[in-house]
Amino acid sequence: MADKGLQGSRQAWPPDATIKALLAGPAALAGLLLLLIVVFLVYEAWPVLTGRDGISLRSFLRSDGWFPLQGQFGMLPMVWASVAAALGAMLLAVPLGLACALFSQYLAPAWIRGPFNSMISLLAGIPSVVFGLWGLTVLVPLIGNWQPPGASLLAAILILTMMTLPTVALTSRAALAATGPALYQSASMLGLSRFSILVKVLVPAARRGILGGVLLAIARALGETMAVLMVAGNVVQTPTNLFDPIRVLTANIALEMAYAVDHHRSSLFVSGLLLMLMVAILAWLAHRMSRSMDHG
């Protein structure tokens, strides 16, 4: 009877070929959508990518400033500002997020674990404009009292830290949970301290999942628009210290796309291509690091 029940349950499932075909369709659709986005960006940016009217790709990576009405489209200050804001946020969000994940998974008492996890999940769901509004009305004046004008790279870093911390925490917690309790118990039987178990055993075992979460957090930091636009000051300049007002690439697109025409409009689509290239490089680096971890 048990064999008949097992055979019946096997027959209830579709064959592997059918499952493969059903999964291949959405996967192909996702790849097609990405391809269409890239094609659209290239099409819109083509007038300046082809070097017409003396505009070349090299001109976009000069530091002579962004003055579209004068035909100057130097994006390098905004590239540096975007990278500085994202990396600065990661320097804070990664250790804080990993600490939250370790506390939630292994250290928190049962009565606080549920509310703590709910708080992290709620933080992940807050709209970016709410973060920006809080930063504009609370954080920027606080920084301005210390070092005017307040709207600055530091404000952008702190806001992005708050926005990306839940991503790092939730993905790291899932990666740590996937290691299973057996690894923790085995390390405990060896007489290791709890700190050694967490930092030297469990975190390395979950490093691939943690790295994936960090990649998602960096991508969100690079792609964030509204919150950074509200607190960063929107001055096109290469930041030299934490208190300089900056403008990131995404904010520049949001501010100027409504009235941009001709080469100005095309140059904004070049900004979009540049952002996609930066995210693609991050994905490639994460893939290489993941492979080196496997071999290690």
C-alpha positions in Angstrom: 0.0 0.0 0.0 2.8 2.3 0.8 4.5 1.6 -2.5 1.2 2.4 -4.3 0.8 5.7 -2.4 4.4 6.7 -3.3 3.8 5.8 -6.9 0.6 7.9 -6.9 2.4 10.9 -5.4 5.1 10.6 -8.1 2.6 10.4 -10.9 0.9 13.6 -9.5 3.9 15.6 -10.1 4.6 16.7 -13.7 7.7 15.2 -15.4 11.1 17.0 -15.1 10.9 18.2 -18.7 7.7 20.0 -18.0 9.0 21.7 -14.9 12.1 22.7 -16.8 10.1 24.3 -19.6 7.9 26.1 -17.1 10.9 27.6 -15.3 12.7 28.4 -18.5 9.9 30.7 -19.6 10.1 33.2 -16.7 13.9 33.0 -16.7 14.0 33.9 -20.4 11.5 36.7 -19.9 13.7 38.2 -17.2 16.7 38.1 -19.4 14.8 39.6 -22.3 13.5 42.5 -20.1 17.1 43.2 -19.1 18.2 43.2 -22.7 15.4 45.5 -23.8 16.4 48.0 -21.1 20.0 48.0 -22.2 18.9 48.4 -25.9 16.6 51.3 -24.9 19.4 53.1 -23.0 21.8 52.6 -25.9 19.3 53.8 -28.4 18.5 57.0 -26.5 22.2 57.6 -25.8 23.3 56.9 -29.3 23.5 60.5 -30.5 26.3 61.3 -28.0 27.8 57.8 -28.0 28.6 58.2 -31.7 30.6 61.4 -31.0 28.5 63.8 -33.0 29.1 67.6 -32.6 32.4 67.0 -30.9 30.9 65.1 -27.9 32.8 61.8 -27.1 32.8 59.3 -24.3 36.0 60.8 -23.0 34.2 64.1 -22.5 31.8 62.5 -20.0 34.7 61.3 -17.8 36.3 64.7 -17.5 36.2 66.7 -14.2 35.5 70.1 -15.9 31.9 70.1 -14.6 28.3 69.5 -15.7 27.1 72.5 -17.7 24.7 71.2 -20.3 23.8 74.6 -21.7 27.5 75.2 -22.5 27.9 71.7 -24.0 30.0 70.4 -21.0 28.9 67.0 -19.7 31.6 66.0 -17.3 30.1 63.3 -15.1 33.2 62.4 -13.2 32.4 64.5 -10.1 29.0 62.7 -9.9 30.6 59.3 -10.4 32.9 59.9 -7.5 30.1 61.2 -5.4 28.0 58.1 -6.1 30.8 55.8 -5.3 31.8 57.7 -2.2 28.2 57.7 -0.9 27.6 54.0 -1.6 31.0 52.8 -0.2 30.7 55.0 2.9 27.2 53.5 3.6 28.6 50.0 3.2 31.4 50.7 5.7 28.7 51.3 8.3 25.8 49.0 7.1 27.8 45.8 6.6 29.2 45.5 10.2 26.0 46.7 11.7 23.8 44.5 9.5 26.0 41.4 10.2 25.9 42.2 14.0 22.1 42.4 13.8 22.0 39.0 12.0 24.2 37.3 14.5 22.3 38.8 17.4 18.9 37.7 16.0 20.0 34.2 15.0 22.2 33.2 18.0 22.3 35.7 20.8 18.8 37.3 21.3 16.5 35.9 24.0 13.4 34.3 22.7 11.1 37.1 24.0 13.0 39.8 22.0 13.9 37.9 18.9 10.4 38.2 17.3 10.0 42.0 17.9 13.6 42.6 16.8 13.1 40.7 13.5 9.8 42.6 13.0 11.6 45.9 13.5 14.3 45.1 10.9 11.6 43.9 8.4 9.7 47.1 9.0 12.8 49.2 8.5 13.3 47.5 5.1 9.7 48.4 4.0 9.9 52.2 4.8 9.6 54.2 1.6 12.7 56.0 0.6 11.0 59.4 0.5 10.2 58.9 4.2 13.9 58.4 4.9 14.6 61.5 2.9 12.0 63.6 4.7 13.4 62.6 8.1 16.9 63.3 6.9 16.0 66.7 5.5 14.1 67.8 8.6 16.2 66.2 11.4 19.6 64.9 10.2 20.6 67.8 7.9 20.0 70.5 10.6 21.9 68.4 13.1 24.9 68.2 10.8 24.5 71.9 9.8 24.8 72.9 13.5 28.1 71.1 13.6 29.4 71.9 10.1 27.3 74.0 7.7 25.5 73.6 5.3 24.4 70.2 6.6 23.2 68.8 3.3 26.3 66.8 2.4 28.1 63.6 1.6 27.9 62.6 5.3 24.1 63.0 5.3 23.8 60.9 2.2 26.0 58.2 3.7 24.0 58.1 6.9 20.6 57.9 5.1 21.9 55.2 2.8 23.2 53.3 5.8 19.8 53.2 7.3 18.2 52.1 4.0 20.7 49.3 3.2 21.2 48.0 6.8 18.0 45.9 6.7 19.1 44.3 3.4 22.4 43.2 4.8 20.8 42.1 8.1 18.0 40.0 6.5 20.2 38.3 3.9 22.9 37.6 6.4 20.5 36.1 8.8 19.1 33.8 6.1 22.6 32.8 5.1 23.5 32.0 8.8 20.3 30.0 9.2 21.2 28.0 6.1 24.4 26.7 7.8 22.2 24.6 10.2 22.5 24.0 13.9 24.8 21.0 13.5 27.8 23.3 12.6 27.2 25.4 15.8 26.9 22.3 17.9 30.0 20.8 16.4 32.0 23.9 17.1 30.7 24.1 20.6 31.9 20.5 21.3 35.4 21.5 20.3 35.4 23.9 23.3 35.5 27.1 21.2 34.2 30.3 22.7 30.9 31.8 21.5 32.8 34.7 19.8 35.1 32.3 18.0 32.2 30.2 16.9 30.3 33.1 15.5 33.2 35.0 13.9 35.6 32.3 12.8 33.2 29.4 12.0 29.6 30.5 11.2 30.4 33.8 9.3 32.9 32.1 7.0 30.5 29.3 6.4 27.8 31.7 5.4 30.1 34.1 3.4 28.5 33.4 0.0 25.1 34.4 1.2 26.5 37.4 3.1 28.3 38.5 0.0 25.2 38.3 -2.0 23.4 40.5 0.5 26.2 43.1 0.4 26.0 43.2 -3.4 22.2 43.8 -3.2 22.9 46.6 -0.7 25.5 48.3 -2.8 23.2 48.1 -5.8 20.4 49.8 -3.9 22.8 52.4 -2.6 24.0 53.2 -6.1 20.4 53.3 -7.4 18.8 55.3 -4.7 17.4 58.6 -5.9 14.8 60.5 -3.8 16.3 60.2 -0.3 19.8 61.2 -1.5 18.4 64.0 -3.6 16.8 65.4 -0.5 19.8 65.4 1.8 23.0 65.6 -0.3 22.9 69.2 -1.4 22.8 68.6 -5.2 26.1 70.5 -6.0 28.0 68.9 -8.9 31.5 68.7 -7.4 34.0 66.0 -6.5 33.8 65.6 -2.7 36.9 66.3 -0.8 35.5 65.8 2.7 32.4 64.4 4.4 30.7 67.8 4.7 30.8 68.7 1.0 27.4 69.0 -0.8 27.3 66.5 -3.7 25.0 65.3 -6.5 24.9 61.6 -7.4 24.1 60.3 -10.9 20.6 59.1 -10.1 19.6 62.5 -8.6 21.0 64.3 -11.6 18.7 62.2 -13.9 15.7 62.8 -11.7 16.3 66.6 -11.5 17.0 67.3 -15.2 15.1 64.7 -17.3 11.9 66.7 -17.3 13.4 69.6 -19.3 16.4 68.0 -21.0 16.5 68.0 -24.8 18.9 66.9 -27.6 22.4 66.1 -26.3 21.5 67.0 -22.8 18.8 64.3 -22.8 21.0 61.8 -24.5 23.7 62.4 -21.9 21.3 61.6 -19.1 20.8 58.2 -20.7 24.6 57.8 -20.8 24.3 58.3 -17.0 21.9 55.3 -16.9 24.2 53.2 -18.9 27.1 54.1 -16.6 25.1 53.1 -13.6 24.2 49.7 -15.2 27.9 49.2 -16.0 28.8 49.9 -12.3 26.3 47.3 -11.1 27.5 44.8 -13.7 31.0 45.2 -12.5 29.9 44.6 -8.9 28.1 41.5 -10.0 31.2 40.2 -11.8 33.4 40.9 -8.8 31.0 39.1 -6.5 30.9 36.1 -8.9 34.7 36.0 -9.0 34.9 36.2 -5.2 32.3 33.5 -4.8 34.3 31.2 -7.1 37.5 31.9 -5.2 35.7 31.1 -1.9 34.6 27.8 -3.3 38.2 26.9 -4.3 39.5 28.1 -1.0 
